[in-house]
Amino acid sequence: MKSFKVDKIYSVVCESKNTRSGFKHVATLLYNGREIESVKICYLNRTWERYEYESVLNKILTKVGIISDLKIKNFLDRSQRV
């Protein structure tokens, strides 16, 4: 499990889970520590991401639409450097 701080009130918790045919990444968006949205992406084999959880982070932040596109881009760029 890995936690990402988006800003002062939003954070995303990501985890990887096994499935019958591969694995999945699950991301949960938290607002002041309370869950407001969750998404998952299932994989059959190895992922080709620049950093762990890249696709699922992008999916949840885009889905909720609460956070601006610029803030999402800055967050994803910052997460890549970690």
Buried (B, 14 or more C-beta within 10 A) or exposed (E): EBEBEBEEEBBBBBBBEEEEEEBBBBBBBBBEEEEEBBBBBEBEEEBEBEEBBBBBBBBBBEEBEBBEEEBBEEBBEEBEEE
